[in-house]
Amino acid sequence: MQFKEIVGHSEVKKRLIATVNEGRISHAQLFLGGEGSGNLPMAIAYAQYIACENKSDNDSCGNCSSCVKFEKLAHPDLHFVFPVATNKSIKKDPVSSKFINEWRELVIEKKGYFTLPDLQEKLATENKQLIIPKDESVEILKTLSLKTYEAEYKTMIIWYPEKFNISSANKLLKILEEPPNKTLFILVAHDSEQIIPTILSRTQLVKVDKIKDADLISVLTDKFNLTENQATSITSFADGNFVTAQKIIEESSAEEFFYSHFTKWMRMGFVADVPGLINFSEESSKLGREKQKQFLSYSLHIFRESLIQNYGDTSLNRVSSNENKFLEKFAPFIHGANCIDIIELFNDAIYHIERNANPKILFLDVSLKLTKLLRVKQPEIS
């Protein structure tokens, strides 16, 4: 993967290239960026540039033996770790190496722009929580104890280090602090607050911000043959997230489902349709945990847009035309007297989903509490 394939981030690319050409490669780096920012392809492009046998001043050559192997993610000195779980084929002791073929297929197919639910679907782990287990740390130590095969550096890219547990993280502390010579760790993370502090403190930060609107509009018009107005509309909703932008174009059904599911939920909540809410909870429990979290996050998005509609500058709204029509009637019910409780309710629900709460019970509990909160009236200003 070359830097030219990554959407935007020209300044980040320049800084990374400079660290190579000036001999300032830090042994442990944290590529921190939100979903769809491009921090994973950036990490791969950086590793490829370091290993390239004929690099230029602004990119790897793409043609040398090393680059050809990197394009296939099959270079012997390039290693990946990512969250896993058991499935029908791997019934015990799951580690990344057992899923490496599926990982390579996904990264190549999506050009590095994908989400945790995408990985979960690819690994066919159903609704099991993906984690980086302690056995993975043992595998990392074994792998990095070997000498490099071809490249100057042995590179270990760890995607979603937020999924380390305490045990697996502690096993890596020493090697992160005192790695073997010519070893490069790149942690590709999305939320630094979820990373174990002892891991976080041992890395050098490379911030990969949201993709700038101009860069996203440019790639959408070029790659998908969209008009500038179409690209601008999608960019406004995607909010710097290339994954979201692509999904809007290629498979808008997910967003349409969330919108339909959410509006149905709210309407049943308004009229306190308890049998309907029970059925809704059963439907939601079948989505799978990652999609349940996505749906709850989508709900928080609508609540946020409701508050902006009521109290802020509506030019800041990032909603589709359908959502905008819905907000006209829905937004007045999200106000100062209930918004904090509603947001806490949904954040708590995401937290408990991540910790394997029973989704049917959880969604019913949220539904009944939300029914009461939506009926809270905003105090009149005297």
C-alpha positions in Angstrom: 0.0 0.0 0.0 1.4 3.4 -1.0 0.9 6.8 0.5 -0.8 8.0 -2.7 -3.7 5.5 -2.1 -4.6 7.1 1.2 -7.2 9.8 1.2 -5.9 13.2 2.4 -3.4 13.7 5.3 -0.6 15.2 3.1 1.1 16.7 6.2 1.1 13.5 8.1 2.6 11.7 5.1 5.4 14.3 4.8 6.2 14.0 8.5 6.4 10.2 8.4 8.5 10.2 5.2 10.9 12.7 6.9 11.4 10.3 9.9 12.6 7.6 7.5 14.9 9.8 5.4 16.3 11.5 8.5 16.8 8.3 10.5 14.3 9.2 13.2 12.1 6.1 13.2 10.6 5.7 16.7 10.4 2.0 17.7 6.8 2.3 19.1 4.3 4.6 17.5 0.6 5.1 18.1 -1.4 6.0 14.9 -4.4 7.5 16.6 -7.5 8.4 14.4 -11.2 7.9 14.3 -13.0 5.3 12.3 -12.5 5.9 8.6 -9.6 8.3 9.1 -7.2 6.1 7.3 -4.8 5.3 10.2 -4.5 1.6 9.3 -3.6 2.2 5.6 -1.3 4.9 6.8 0.5 2.5 9.0 0.9 -0.1 6.2 2.1 2.5 3.7 4.6 3.7 6.3 6.0 0.2 6.9 6.1 -0.3 3.1 8.0 2.9 2.6 10.6 1.9 5.2 11.2 -1.5 3.6 11.1 -0.2 -0.1 14.3 -0.9 -2.0 13.9 2.1 -4.3 11.9 4.7 -2.4 11.4 8.2 -3.7 11.1 11.5 -1.7 7.3 11.1 -1.5 6.4 7.4 -1.7 7.5 3.8 -2.0 8.2 2.6 -5.6 5.5 0.0 -5.7 7.6 -2.2 -8.0 10.5 -3.6 -6.1 10.4 -7.1 -4.5 9.6 -5.7 -1.1 6.7 -3.5 -2.3 5.2 -6.4 -4.3 5.1 -8.5 -1.1 3.7 -5.6 0.9 0.9 -5.2 -1.7 -0.1 -8.8 -0.9 0.5 -8.2 2.8 2.8 -11.2 2.6 6.2 -9.7 3.4 8.0 -12.0 5.9 8.9 -9.1 8.1 5.4 -7.6 8.3 3.2 -8.9 11.0 -0.3 -8.1 12.2 -2.3 -8.5 15.4 -6.0 -7.7 15.6 -9.0 -8.6 17.8 -10.3 -12.2 17.4 -12.8 -14.7 18.8 -13.6 -18.3 18.3 -15.8 -19.4 15.3 -16.9 -22.7 13.9 -13.4 -23.5 12.5 -11.3 -22.0 15.4 -12.9 -23.4 18.5 -10.2 -22.6 21.0 -7.2 -20.5 21.6 -7.9 -17.9 18.9 -4.9 -15.7 17.8 -4.4 -13.5 14.8 -2.2 -15.9 12.9 -5.1 -18.4 12.7 -7.1 -15.7 10.8 -4.3 -14.1 8.8 -5.8 -15.1 5.4 -9.2 -13.6 6.2 -7.4 -10.5 7.5 -5.3 -10.1 4.3 -8.4 -10.5 2.1 -10.3 -7.9 4.1 -7.5 -5.3 4.1 -6.8 -5.7 0.4 -10.5 -5.6 -0.5 -11.3 -2.5 1.6 -7.9 -0.8 1.0 -7.5 -0.7 4.8 -10.8 1.3 5.3 -13.1 -0.9 7.4 -14.6 -1.2 10.9 -14.6 -3.7 13.7 -18.0 -5.1 12.6 -16.6 -5.6 9.1 -13.8 -7.7 10.7 -16.3 -9.6 12.8 -18.4 -10.5 9.8 -15.2 -11.6 7.9 -14.1 -13.8 10.7 -17.6 -15.3 11.1 -17.5 -14.9 14.9 -21.2 -14.1 15.1 -21.9 -11.9 18.1 -18.9 -12.8 20.1 -16.8 -10.0 21.5 -13.5 -9.5 19.7 -10.5 -9.1 22.0 -6.7 -9.4 21.9 -6.1 -12.3 24.4 -3.0 -13.1 26.5 -2.1 -15.9 24.1 -1.6 -13.2 21.4 1.1 -11.5 23.5 3.0 -14.8 23.7 2.8 -15.1 19.9 4.1 -11.5 19.5 7.1 -12.2 21.8 7.9 -15.3 19.8 7.6 -13.6 16.5 9.8 -10.6 17.4 12.5 -12.8 19.0 13.4 -14.0 15.4 15.8 -12.0 13.2 14.5 -10.1 10.2 14.3 -12.1 6.9 14.7 -9.5 4.2 13.9 -5.9 5.4 16.0 -3.7 7.7 13.0 -3.5 10.2 10.6 -6.1 11.5 7.2 -4.4 11.7 4.4 -5.4 14.0 1.1 -3.6 13.3 -1.5 -4.0 16.1 -5.0 -2.9 15.1 -7.3 -1.9 17.9 -5.0 -2.1 20.9 -8.1 -0.9 22.8 -9.0 -4.6 22.8 -6.0 -5.7 24.9 -7.0 -7.0 28.3 -4.7 -6.3 31.3 -3.0 -9.7 31.2 -2.2 -9.5 27.5 -1.0 -5.9 27.7 1.3 -6.4 30.7 3.2 -9.1 28.8 4.2 -6.6 26.2 5.4 -3.8 28.4 9.0 -4.8 28.5 9.4 -5.4 24.8 7.6 -2.1 24.1 10.1 -0.3 26.3 13.2 -2.2 25.2 12.4 -3.8 21.9 14.9 -5.9 19.8 17.1 -3.9 17.5 15.4 -2.7 14.3 11.9 -3.6 15.5 8.9 -1.3 14.8 5.6 -1.4 16.7 2.7 0.5 15.2 -0.4 0.6 17.3 -3.4 1.6 15.2 -6.0 3.0 17.6 -9.3 4.8 17.6 -9.8 5.9 21.2 -6.8 6.6 23.4 -8.9 6.6 26.5 -9.6 2.9 26.1 -6.0 2.0 25.8 -4.3 0.7 28.9 -2.2 3.6 30.2 1.0 1.6 30.6 0.8 0.8 26.9 -0.1 4.4 25.9 2.8 5.9 27.8 5.3 3.8 25.8 4.4 5.0 22.4 5.0 8.1 20.3 1.8 9.7 19.0 1.0 10.1 15.3 -2.3 11.9 15.1 -4.5 11.1 12.1 -7.4 13.5 12.2 -10.6 13.3 10.3 -10.2 13.6 6.6 -10.7 17.2 5.4 -13.9 17.9 3.5 -12.1 19.1 0.4 -10.0 15.9 0.3 -13.0 13.7 0.8 -15.1 15.5 -1.9 -12.2 15.2 -4.3 -11.8 11.4 -3.9 -15.6 10.8 -4.0 -15.9 12.7 -7.3 -12.9 11.0 -8.8 -13.4 7.5 -7.6 -17.2 7.2 -7.7 -17.9 9.6 -10.5 -20.2 11.7 -8.4 -21.2 15.3 -9.0 -19.7 17.9 -6.7 -23.1 18.5 -5.1 -23.5 14.7 -4.5 -20.0 14.4 -3.0 -20.6 17.5 -0.9 -23.8 16.1 0.5 -22.2 12.7 1.4 -19.1 14.5 2.9 -21.3 16.5 5.2 -22.9 13.4 6.6 -19.7 11.3 6.7 -17.9 13.9 8.9 -14.4 13.0 7.8 -15.0 9.2 7.8 -14.2 7.5 4.5 -15.7 4.3 5.6 -19.1 6.0 6.2 -18.8 7.8 2.9 -18.3 4.6 1.0 -21.1 2.8 2.8 -23.5 5.6 2.0 -22.6 5.2 -1.7 -22.2 1.4 -1.9 -24.6 0.1 0.6 -26.9 2.7 2.2 -29.1 -0.1 3.5 -27.4 -0.1 6.9 -28.0 3.6 7.5 -31.6 3.3 6.2 -32.1 0.3 8.5 -30.8 2.3 11.5 -33.1 5.3 10.6 -36.1 3.0 10.2 -35.4 1.0 13.3 -34.8 4.2 15.4 -37.9 6.0 14.2 -40.1 3.0 14.8 -38.6 2.7 18.3 -39.3 6.4 19.1 -42.9 6.2 17.9 -43.5 3.1 20.1 -41.9 4.9 23.0 -44.1 8.0 22.6 -47.3 6.0 22.9 -45.9 3.6 25.5 -46.5 0.5 23.3 -45.1 -2.0 25.7 -45.9 -5.2 23.6 -44.3 -3.4 20.6 -41.3 -2.5 22.7 -40.9 -6.1 23.8 -40.9 -7.2 20.1 -38.5 -4.4 19.3 -36.1 -5.6 22.0 -36.2 -9.2 20.6 -35.5 -7.9 17.1 -32.6 -5.8 18.3 -31.1 -8.7 20.3 -30.5 -10.5 17.0 -28.4 -7.8 15.4 -25.1 -8.9 16.9 -23.2 -7.0 19.5 -21.2 -4.7 17.2 -24.2 -3.7 15.2 -26.1 -3.1 18.4 -23.4 -0.7 19.5 -23.5 0.9 16.1 -27.3 1.4 16.4 -27.0 2.9 19.9 -24.3 5.2 18.6 -26.6 6.2 15.7 -29.3 7.0 18.3 -26.9 9.3 20.1 -26.2 10.9 16.8 -29.9 11.7 16.4 -30.1 13.1 20.0 -27.1 15.3 19.3 -28.6 16.6 16.1 -31.9 17.3 18.0 -30.1 19.4 20.6 -28.4 21.4 17.8 -31.7 21.9 16.1 -33.2 23.2 19.4 -30.3 25.3 20.8 -27.5 25.7 18.3 -26.7 26.7 14.8 -28.7 24.4 12.4 -25.9 24.9 9.8 -23.9 22.5 12.1 -26.5 19.7 11.6 -25.1 16.6 9.8 -28.2 14.8 8.8 -29.8 13.2 5.7 -33.0 14.7 4.2 -35.1 12.0 5.8 -33.5 12.6 9.2 -34.0 16.3 8.8 -37.8 15.8 8.3 -37.9 13.5 11.3 -36.0 16.0 13.4 -38.6 18.8 12.8 -41.1 16.9 14.8 -38.8 14.9 17.1 -36.2 17.5 18.2 -38.5 19.4 20.6 -38.8 16.3 22.8 -35.0 16.3 23.4 -34.3 19.3 25.7 -32.5 20.5 28.8 -34.8 18.6 31.2 -34.1 15.2 29.8 -31.1 15.3 27.4 -28.4 14.4 30.0 -30.4 11.4 31.3 -31.0 10.2 27.8 -27.4 10.5 26.7 -26.2 8.7 29.9 -28.8 6.0 29.4 -27.5 5.2 25.9 -23.8 5.5 26.8 -24.4 3.1 29.7 -26.2 0.7 27.2 -23.1 0.7 24.9 -20.9 0.1 27.9 -23.0 -2.9 29.0 -23.2 -4.3 25.5 -19.4 -4.3 25.4 -19.4 -6.3 28.5 -21.8 -9.0 27.2 -25.0 -7.9 28.9 -28.1 -9.8 27.8 -29.2 -7.6 24.8 -32.9 -8.5 25.0 -33.1 -7.4 28.6 -30.9 -4.4 28.0 -33.0 -3.0 25.1 -36.2 -3.5 27.0 -34.8 -1.7 30.0 -33.6 1.2 27.8 -37.0 1.3 26.0 -39.0 1.6 29.2 -36.8 4.2 30.7 -36.7 6.2 27.4 -40.6 6.1 27.4 -40.6 8.0 30.7 -37.8 10.4 29.7 -39.5 11.4 26.4 -42.6 12.4 28.4 -40.6 14.8 30.6 -41.7 18.3 29.8 -39.3 21.2 29.3 -39.7 23.8 32.1 -41.2 27.0 31.0 -39.1 30.1 31.2 -40.8 32.6 33.4 
